[in-house]
Amino acid sequence: MEAQPSQTMNGAHGRVLITGASGGIGAELARLYAIRGRDLLLWGRDAGRLEAIARDCRNCGVNVTTRALDLQDGHAAITAYREDDAASPIDLAILAAGLGDMKTADDATEKAETVLELGLVNYATPSAMAAAAAEAMVGRGRGHIVLVGSVAAFHAIPFAAAYSGSKAGLKRFSESLHMALAPHGVGVTLISPGFVDTAMSRRVVGFKPFLQTPASAARRIVHAVDRGQAHLVFPFLFSILRFVDVIVPWPLKRWILSQLKAGQVPRGQAAGDGQKK
């Protein structure tokens, strides 16, 4: 059966922005929305890979515009969003770009520069972009914003404080934004995936339960947006773990989390380079 175009709030079928579109989940989302006939605005850090994805999408007969941008520069991202929205309204903004890192067994702490980098890419810039999107969408009385977080937001992970902390901030921001924009006809969806087989996750050395493919993750996200779902957690096991995290007393939870171990290979040495898309 032929896929039907997804709708944003109020039935709009405008342009779709996807950040992190040069690989992983973002690239698969771009392909899915291209198949559905949606014009695309694709952002990514790697201009070459981004253009390759854009060519795939143009083969579906849709208009595709690309922009190479490093999301560590939040002010540039806000300006770019407003310019792109003014050129052609964005009715669905999927903020999927992210960066993962953790301290190694030889490090007592995470590097200050890494903490700043993850805070900007995973929390500050996507939140600011979501605010810019909200400004425009509220004015038009329609639109949908998607923020891609992580199940790491539910847990205090001692070897990945910057990553889990940045995703926790994004989770709280998304929940607040959802409530604020609901009366204005603008939807907000938070996505909290577990392990997905991307370049970033391939850097992680250790057990990765219920590993999802990027294509499977993208299909789940599109379905959640179609339904106007406020929060999607997948795989389902992580919904259960989230509940357990709430009811377990802190001393026991702290002991359990302190027993977790993981490692990673340096950026650029895994399949793909593990850097932000």
C-alpha positions as CSV (number, residue, x, y, z in Angstrom):
1,M,0.0,0.0,0.0
2,E,1.3,3.4,-0.9
3,A,2.4,5.6,2.0
4,Q,0.3,8.6,2.7
5,P,1.9,12.0,3.5
6,S,2.1,12.8,7.2
7,Q,0.3,15.8,8.5
8,T,1.4,18.5,10.9
9,M,-1.1,20.1,13.2
10,N,-4.1,21.6,11.4
11,G,-3.5,19.4,8.3
12,A,-0.6,21.3,6.9
13,H,1.8,19.7,4.4
14,G,4.6,22.2,4.3
15,R,8.4,21.8,4.1
16,V,10.2,19.5,6.5
17,L,13.4,20.5,8.2
18,I,15.7,17.7,9.4
19,T,18.9,18.4,11.3
20,G,21.6,15.7,11.5
21,A,20.4,14.6,8.0
22,S,23.8,13.5,6.6
23,G,23.6,10.1,8.2
24,G,21.9,7.7,10.7
25,I,18.3,8.4,11.7
26,G,18.3,11.8,10.1
27,A,19.1,10.4,6.7
28,E,16.5,7.7,7.0
29,L,13.9,10.3,8.0
30,A,14.8,12.4,4.9
31,R,14.3,9.4,2.7
32,L,10.9,8.5,4.3
33,Y,9.5,12.0,3.9
34,A,10.8,12.3,0.4
35,I,8.9,9.1,-0.5
36,R,5.8,10.8,1.0
37,G,6.3,13.7,-1.3
38,R,7.4,16.3,1.2
39,D,9.8,19.1,0.2
40,L,12.9,19.0,2.4
41,L,15.4,21.2,4.1
42,L,18.3,19.1,5.2
43,W,21.0,20.3,7.6
44,G,24.2,18.5,8.5
45,R,27.8,19.1,9.4
46,D,29.3,17.0,6.5
47,A,28.4,18.8,3.2
48,G,29.5,15.9,1.0
49,R,27.4,13.2,2.8
50,L,24.5,15.7,3.1
51,E,24.5,16.3,-0.7
52,A,24.5,12.5,-1.3
53,I,21.3,12.1,0.8
54,A,19.8,15.1,-1.0
55,R,20.3,13.4,-4.3
56,D,18.6,10.3,-3.1
57,C,15.6,12.4,-2.0
58,R,15.5,14.4,-5.2
59,N,15.1,11.2,-7.1
60,C,11.7,10.9,-5.4
61,G,10.6,14.1,-7.2
62,V,10.7,16.5,-4.2
63,N,12.6,19.8,-3.8
64,V,15.5,19.6,-1.4
65,T,17.6,22.4,0.0
66,T,20.7,21.7,2.1
67,R,22.7,23.7,4.6
68,A,26.1,22.7,6.1
69,L,26.3,24.0,9.7
70,D,28.0,23.2,13.0
71,L,25.4,23.3,15.7
72,Q,28.0,24.4,18.3
73,D,27.3,27.9,16.9
74,G,23.8,28.4,18.3
75,H,23.4,32.0,17.2
76,A,24.2,31.0,13.6
77,A,21.7,28.1,13.8
78,I,18.9,30.5,15.0
79,T,19.7,33.0,12.2
80,A,19.8,30.2,9.6
81,Y,16.5,28.8,10.8
82,R,14.8,32.1,10.5
83,E,16.3,32.7,7.0
84,D,15.2,29.3,5.8
85,D,11.7,29.7,7.3
86,A,11.3,33.1,5.7
87,A,12.3,31.7,2.3
88,S,9.7,28.9,2.6
89,P,7.7,28.1,5.7
90,I,8.8,25.1,7.7
91,D,5.8,23.1,9.0
92,L,7.7,20.2,10.5
93,A,11.0,20.7,12.2
94,I,12.8,17.5,13.2
95,L,15.8,18.3,15.3
96,A,17.7,15.0,15.2
97,A,21.4,16.1,15.3
98,G,23.3,15.0,18.3
99,L,26.7,14.1,19.7
100,G,27.7,11.3,22.1
101,D,30.8,10.9,24.2
102,M,31.9,9.6,27.6
103,K,35.0,9.5,29.8
104,T,37.3,6.5,29.4
105,A,38.4,4.2,32.2
106,D,41.7,6.1,32.4
107,D,40.0,9.4,33.0
108,A,38.8,10.6,36.4
109,T,36.4,13.1,34.8
110,E,35.1,14.2,31.5
111,K,37.0,16.9,29.7
112,A,35.5,20.4,30.2
113,E,35.6,21.0,26.5
114,T,33.6,17.9,25.8
115,V,31.0,18.8,28.4
116,L,30.5,22.2,26.7
117,E,30.4,20.6,23.2
118,L,27.7,18.1,24.2
119,G,25.7,20.8,26.1
120,L,25.6,23.0,23.0
121,V,24.8,20.3,20.4
122,N,22.5,18.1,22.4
123,Y,20.6,20.7,24.4
124,A,21.2,24.4,24.0
125,T,21.1,24.7,20.2
126,P,18.2,22.4,19.5
127,S,16.2,24.0,22.3
128,A,16.9,27.5,20.8
129,M,16.0,26.3,17.4
130,A,12.8,24.8,18.7
131,A,12.0,28.2,20.2
132,A,12.7,29.9,16.9
133,A,10.4,27.3,15.2
134,A,7.7,27.9,17.8
135,E,7.8,31.7,17.2
136,A,7.1,31.2,13.5
137,M,4.6,28.3,13.9
138,V,2.5,30.0,16.5
139,G,2.2,33.0,14.1
140,R,0.8,30.7,11.4
141,G,-1.3,28.7,13.8
142,R,0.2,25.4,12.7
143,G,3.3,23.2,12.8
144,H,5.1,20.4,14.6
145,I,8.4,20.3,16.4
146,V,10.3,17.0,17.0
147,L,13.2,16.8,19.4
148,V,15.3,13.7,19.4
149,G,16.7,12.9,22.8
150,S,17.8,9.6,24.4
151,V,16.8,7.1,27.0
152,A,20.0,8.2,28.7
153,A,18.0,11.2,29.9
154,F,16.2,9.0,32.4
155,H,19.3,7.9,34.3
156,A,22.4,9.5,36.0
157,I,25.2,7.8,34.1
158,P,28.5,8.3,35.9
159,F,30.7,7.8,32.9
160,A,28.6,9.9,30.6
161,A,27.4,12.8,32.7
162,A,27.6,15.3,29.9
163,Y,25.6,13.1,27.5
164,S,22.9,12.0,30.0
165,G,22.7,15.5,31.4
166,S,22.3,17.2,28.1
167,K,19.6,14.8,27.0
168,A,17.8,15.2,30.4
169,G,17.7,19.0,29.8
170,L,16.3,18.4,26.3
171,K,13.6,16.1,27.8
172,R,12.5,18.7,30.3
173,F,12.5,21.5,27.7
174,S,10.4,19.4,25.3
175,E,7.8,18.6,28.0
176,S,7.5,22.3,28.9
177,L,7.3,23.4,25.3
178,H,4.6,20.8,24.6
179,M,2.4,22.3,27.3
180,A,3.1,25.9,26.2
181,L,2.3,25.4,22.5
182,A,-0.7,23.1,22.7
183,P,-3.2,26.0,23.0
184,H,-1.7,27.5,19.8
185,G,-2.2,24.6,17.5
186,V,1.5,23.6,17.4
187,G,2.6,20.1,18.3
188,V,5.7,18.9,20.1
189,T,7.1,15.3,20.1
190,L,10.0,14.1,22.1
191,I,11.8,11.0,20.8
192,S,13.8,8.9,23.4
193,P,15.5,6.0,21.5
194,G,17.6,3.3,23.0
195,F,20.6,2.0,21.0
196,V,20.4,2.7,17.3
197,D,23.1,1.4,14.9
198,T,24.6,4.7,13.9
199,A,28.2,5.8,13.7
200,M,27.9,7.4,17.2
201,S,26.7,4.1,18.8
202,R,29.4,2.1,17.1
203,R,32.0,3.9,19.1
204,V,30.5,2.4,22.3
205,V,32.3,-0.7,23.4
206,G,30.0,-3.0,25.4
207,F,26.5,-4.5,25.5
208,K,23.9,-2.7,23.4
209,P,20.6,-4.4,24.1
210,F,17.8,-4.3,21.5
211,L,19.9,-2.5,18.9
212,Q,17.6,-0.8,16.3
213,T,18.4,0.0,12.7
214,P,18.2,3.6,11.7
215,A,15.5,2.7,9.2
216,S,13.4,1.1,11.9
217,A,13.9,4.0,14.2
218,A,12.9,6.5,11.5
219,R,9.7,4.6,10.8
220,R,8.8,4.7,14.5
221,I,9.4,8.4,14.6
222,V,7.3,9.2,11.6
223,H,4.5,7.1,13.0
224,A,4.7,9.0,16.3
225,V,4.6,12.4,14.5
226,D,1.6,11.2,12.4
227,R,-0.3,10.5,15.6
228,G,0.8,13.7,17.3
229,Q,2.3,11.7,20.1
230,A,3.9,13.7,22.9
231,H,6.7,11.3,23.8
232,L,8.0,8.1,22.1
233,V,10.3,5.8,24.0
234,F,11.6,2.7,22.2
235,P,12.3,-0.1,22.4
236,F,9.5,-0.8,24.9
237,L,11.9,-2.3,27.5
238,F,13.2,1.2,28.1
239,S,9.8,2.4,29.1
240,I,9.8,-0.2,31.8
241,L,13.3,0.7,32.9
242,R,12.1,4.4,33.1
243,F,9.4,3.3,35.5
244,V,11.8,1.3,37.6
245,D,14.1,4.3,37.8
246,V,11.3,6.3,39.3
247,I,10.3,3.8,42.0
248,V,13.8,2.5,43.1
249,P,15.2,4.3,46.2
250,W,18.1,6.5,45.4
251,P,20.7,4.6,47.4
252,L,20.0,1.4,45.6
253,K,19.7,3.2,42.2
254,R,23.1,4.9,42.9
255,W,24.7,1.6,43.6
256,I,23.3,0.0,40.4
257,L,24.4,2.9,38.2
258,S,27.8,3.0,39.8
259,Q,28.3,-0.7,38.7
260,L,27.8,0.1,35.0
261,K,30.8,0.0,32.8
262,A,31.3,1.0,29.2
263,G,34.1,2.2,26.9
264,Q,34.4,3.8,23.5
265,V,36.8,4.1,20.6
266,P,38.1,7.6,19.8
267,R,36.3,9.7,17.2
268,G,37.2,8.8,13.7
269,Q,38.2,5.2,14.5
270,A,34.8,3.5,14.4
271,A,32.7,2.5,11.4
272,G,31.7,6.0,10.3
273,D,33.4,8.7,12.4
274,G,31.0,8.9,15.3
275,Q,30.8,12.7,15.1
276,K,27.6,14.7,15.0
277,K,25.7,14.6,11.7
